[in-house]
Amino acid sequence: REIPHLTMCVSCPDFERAARAVLPHKSFVYASTSANTGLSLKTNLDDWGRINFRPRVMRNVGDVDSRRSIFGHTSQYPFYISPMGTLGAIHPEAEPEMVRGAVRKGAHMVVSTASTKTSQQIMQAYIDEQTRLNNKSPTQLFYQYYMPVDRKKAIELMHIVKKSGYKGIWITVDTPVLGKRTADRVLQAEEALAVGLDEEGTAEWEAGGENAFAPAMGGRVVSGQLSPHTTWEDLAWIRKEWEGPIVLKGIQTADDAKLAYEYGCDGILLSNHGGRQLHTAPSALMTLLEIRTYCPEIIGKLEIFLDGGLRDGSDVLKALCLGATAVGVGRPFMYALAAYGSQGVERCIDVLAEELTLGMRLLGVTALDQLKPEMVNASRLLNE
Ligand code: FNR
């Protein structure tokens, strides 16, 4: 099928349409699937549109600066590429190709444990691209960590990641078990029917879930080995093995945000895993509003990230107004990579960045630290 010319992609949904046209059905299902009836994903997308800006006018907005620092590492933008497993399922060059796009534009990226390529191969692609650009890009790589059941393996992996040069770990805490990925199930049932398997035959695949679609993962397979036993107490030994920043990815209540702060985490990522885990989980925006109500004192004490459903630079601004350090964007980059490789990733960054700086000007700010809670009206979301 025809893919639109890259210049036809002027906003995030355009990349999704392009990916749908180019990807095999199975790969598109992997990228787009969500949990149960899909309501969490829909809520993630919808909630950003349910708060409005309160723009200020008559301000000099000639020059704007959209740079933001994550744990002391300045990025050109207050958004980064979210960790997504098995990019080899959607592009032959997988994660290294995503990294090349990020480096060329100066955006940070969080690399998934469930990547097709090893953490070292991905870091090598980063180093090679930096070398090509005379090390001028501010991009840094961080590492998303799925806790393996085996502690020895867990520690080993942490040391490899540290040695490779990743600047922080994002420990995913919303996935003690894999959510019900509905479209995956349908696809699996279709495939099983096609080869004459009964329901038993699907069990092995389901145990693999998100990462079963990662034939190249070899020893790094984490699914089926995801530990449902991890608790807050584990943070003590993790801290001993990892000196850099620790972010908990998948915080969904003010209570857990507060606990993360009390347990000494450096950051929290408010996320429901792109609507792929708990059915009707809160959107990250809703969780941020809850934190503002119940434990506002933690805002500013640790770095707060959000992800899920951000599809426009102005969504990013809303998160920052309410206290986020930066946000993660997932599927749009997956789709951009699928359809156009690293050039698509660059284009997607440009699209978000342009919306962001345009939004800053129209909102009456010239730097991100001027964004304040009073610049948004969240009453519709709060009053329901
Ligand atoms: C993910 N996500 C994810 N998260 C994680 O911690 N480890 C992982 O391996 C993956 N893999 C993954 C694969 C795919 C195809 C998707 C779409 C998502 C979740 C991801 O990091 C992030 O939380 C969401 O994607 C953010 O939502 P949006 O931007 O996709 O709406």
Residues whose N, C-alpha, C, O or C-beta is under 5 A from the ligand:
A	BS01	FNR	Y30 A31 S82 P83 M84 G85 S112 A114 Q144 T172 S271 H273 G274 D307 G308 G309 L310 G328 V329 G330 R331
